[in-house]
Amino acid sequence: MGNPPMSEHYPRIHTHARNGHPIREGLSLCFYMKRSHVEMVQAVMQSLDAYLRVVGPQMLQWYLDHEGQWQDLDEAGWELTRRELLERHRLHIDLLGSDGGQRYRFTYYGKTPENPFRPGNTGEVCALSIWIPTEYLEDHGPGRVRELALELASTLPLCSGHVGLSFHCDTHLVGVDRKLHEYCFRYPGLDIPELDHLTLNLGTRVRSPAWLTFLGQPVLGELGGVEGLRARLSSPGTTVQELNGDRAVVTLGPWPEAGDTEQGQMLPAYRELARVLEPWLYYKDPERLRFPYPEETRRWERRFLD
């Protein structure tokens, strides 16, 4: 079966890797905090409650256990999840939607950046990711998603964050990267999820621009604050909103956009923001490159710059 028709703003990608694993487009809300997990507990629990309130508690029905197996997220599963959030100093919480089709997902990595797993590593951060299907965007509009993102950002002590279109899939499974390679260069607005990697390496650097790009300290300060950032951006539809705690969110138009290089849709507002943020953008170490050839990974990471 082929993909559903492309929407006005993004392709409807419903496909599978060679191993049968589903890959689809969706919305990802990701936030990175250079704080110890013990400082994050209440904010993370509030984020989980806000997510469930918006999408409905029935949308998450599986959790990943310590052996890497999916288990029913029943009453006991919820109790275990919340107890681990409260009691552990380093943890990985992964909750998945009922259909297993990569529509709804809540993922959190709790870290202790002041005492990193790899001694001397300055890139460790707590990382939170929420997935929402594009069908939700179509039914409720982008304003509802933006409201949720701002609610989450109001309680999370973030250094950075991004909200926009993304491939929804498990990138560590065999065959997934090869399938992503078929789409990622054509649709530059679709991010590739790498939360497990970023929680160990991102630090205070910034991912590539997205529909919503959240900036905290130190990057926002080095840009000259909200006014300094606003003065550097002139694309129609781009706004810079000041947030509490010396933070800001840049919004690139009313809808998240995938772009389409084959149709000449190059996302100029995203490219403008990328040029502004270039000194602070995150690039992978050479030994951790995604695609078979280093130049392909660099090309994807710099897709809004070159």
N, C-alpha and C positions, 0 to 999 in steps of 0.2 A: 504494500500500500504506500502511495506517495505521501508527501507532506500536505497538510491542509493549505489552503490559499494564503498567500502572504497578506498580512494586514497592512494598513497604511504606514505603520511605524516600525514593524519588525516582521521577520519571516516566521511562519508557523513551522518550526522544526520539530517533528515527531519521528525519530528514527532510532536505530539500534546499532550498537557496535557489533563486531563479528561474534562476540561471545553472547549476544542477545541482550546486553545491558541497555536500558532505555536512555536516550539522550533527547532533550527537548529544550526549547527556549523558556525562560522564566524571568522573574524579578528576584534579585538578591539584595538584601540589606545587610551590609557588613560594617563592623566597627572594631577598632583596635585601640587598646588601652595599655599604656605602659605603667600598670599598677599591679600590685600583688592581688591574687585571687581573693584573699581574705578581706580586702577592701572593696571587692566587686560583688560580693554575694547578694546583697540586697538589691542592687541595681540590676543584676542578671535575673533575679527572680521577678522583679517588676517587669522586665522586658518580656519574659516568658508569659506572664499573666496578660500583658498588653497584647501580645501576639495572639494568644488564645481567645481573648475577648473580641478581636477583630475578625479572625477567620473561623472561630468556633472550636471548642475543646475536642470535638470528635474528629478533627482533621489530623491529629497526631495519634497514632495507634501502635507504634513500634519503638523500642529503644535498643540501642546497641550495648550488649553486655561486655564484661571484661575479657571474654574469650573471642570477641568479634562476631558474635551471633546476634541476630535480631530476635527480640522477645516481645511478647504482648505488653503493651503499655497499659496494663490494668491498674487497679487501685494499688496493688503492691509495687508495680513498676513506678508509678508516680511517687509513692512514698520513698522508694529507693533513690530516685532521681533527686528529690528535694533534700533528702538526708545527705547524699554525697555533696551536693552544692554547699551545704552548711558545714560539713565536717572535714572535707578534704582540702588540702592546700594546692594540689596539682591534680587536674582531672580533665576528662574529655566526656562531654555529654552530647549524645546524638539521638535525636528524636525524629521519626520519619512518618510521613503521611500514610493513610490507610491503604491507598491503592498501589503503593510501591513504585509509582510511575514518576517520581522526582517532581512532585507538584508542591508539597508542603514539607518543610524540614526546619528544625531548630538545632543548631550546632554551636557548642561553646567549648573553648579551650581555656582552662584556668591555669595560670602560670605564676611563678614567683620571679619576676625579672631581676630582683635584687640578689637572688641566689639561683642563677640559671642552671638548667640541666647540663649544658655544656659549659664548663668553667671559662670565664672570660667572654662569653657571648653577650653582646650588648643589644642584640636584636629581638630578644624574647619579649612577647607581649601577650596579654589576654586578648582573645579574639572571639567575636560573636557573629554568627551568620543566620539569617532568616530567609527562607524561600517562600515565594508566593507565585502562583501560576499567572500567566498573562490573561487567562480567562477572568480572573478576579479584577485585573486592571480594566478589561473591557466592560465588565458588569458594573463596577463601582467608580471608575474614573481614576485618573492619576492623582487627583487631589486627596483621595482617601489614603493612598499609599504614602504620599508626602506627609500627611498628618501623622501617620504611624511612625515614619522615620524621625520626625521632629520630636514626637513623644519619647521615643527610645533615646534620642540624643540628649534630651533634657535631663536624664538621670545617669547616663553613662559618662564617665570621665575620659572621653575619647581624645586621642592624639590625632586620629584621622578616621575617615569612614567613607563609604561610597554606596550609593543606591542606584541600581540601573539594571539593564538587561544582562542576562548571563546564560551560559549553557548550564543546564541542570543535569548533572551526571556525577558519577564517581570516577574521577580522573585517574585513580591508581589502578583501575581494572584493565586487564589486557585488551587491547584493541580500541580503547576509547580515544586515546590520543590521535590515532590514525584517522578516526572518523571526524574528530574535531578539526583536523587539518583541512578537511574538505570545505569547511564553512568559515573558519575564524578569520581568514584574510579577506573574505568577501564582505563579512558583516563586522566591522571594527567595533561597533558599539556593544557587541556581545562579549562580556568578560568570561574568563575561564576560571572556575573556582579552584582556589589553592590554599584554603584556610589552614590546613595542617602544616604547610610549608611556611606560610606567612607568620603564624604564631611563634615560630622559632627564629625568624629572620627580619621581619619588617622594621622593628624599632619605631622611630619617629618619622621614618620616611613615608612616602605617599604612593599609593597605587595610581595607575593611569586614570584620567578623568572619567567620570560617569555622569549620568543625568543629574544626580545630587552628589556633590563632593563636599564632605565635611572636613574642616581644617581646624586643628587646635594648636596648642603650643608644642614645640617651638616654631613650627613652620609659619603659622599665621603672623607671629611677631616679626619673623625675619622678612616677611613680605610687606611689612609696614602696617600691619593691622588691617581691619576691615576697609578703611579708606584707601590704604595703599593697594590692596587687592582690587578693590572696585575700580580704581583709576587705571588699572592695566587691562581691563576687560571691556570690550566695546561691541561684542556681537549682539545683534538683535535678539531679544528674548532671554539674555543672560542676566541674572540677578544675583546680588550678594546680600545675604541677610545675616545680621549680627545675632549671635546666640549668647546665652549666659556663660560665664566662665572663660572669657577671652577666646571665644570660638566663633566660627562662621560656617554657613553653608552656601555653596554656589549652586544655583539651579540653571541648567542649560535647556531652557524652553519648557513648554507645558507638558510635554510627553517624553518618556525615554525613547531614544531612537537607536536603531541598529545600524543605519547607514547601509549602503550597498555600492561597493567600489565598481561593480560591473555596470551600474546604472549612473555612475558619476555622483553618487550621494556620499560625500567625503566628510560630512559632519564638521563644518568649519568652526563652530563654537567649541567643540571638543578639542580641536586642534589648537585653537587660541589658548584655551586653558592649559593644555599640555605644555605649550611653549612657556607660559608663565611659571608652571610648576617644575619645569625640567630639572633645575638644580637639586630638587628634593625627591624626584621620582625614584622608585625602587627598581633595581635590576638584579636578576638572579646571578649567583656566582657561576662561573663557567662549568663547574662540575655538576651543577644542578639544572642544566638546561632541559627544557621540555621536549622539543622536537629532535629528530635524529641528527640534524645538522645545527651547529651553534648559530649560524647566520639566520636560520629560520626563527629561532626563539628571539633573537635580538630584533629581527624584523617585526615580530608580533608585539614585543614590548614597546617598540618605538613606532607603532602603527599610526599614531597621531602626530608624529614629529617629522618623519622622513617622506 
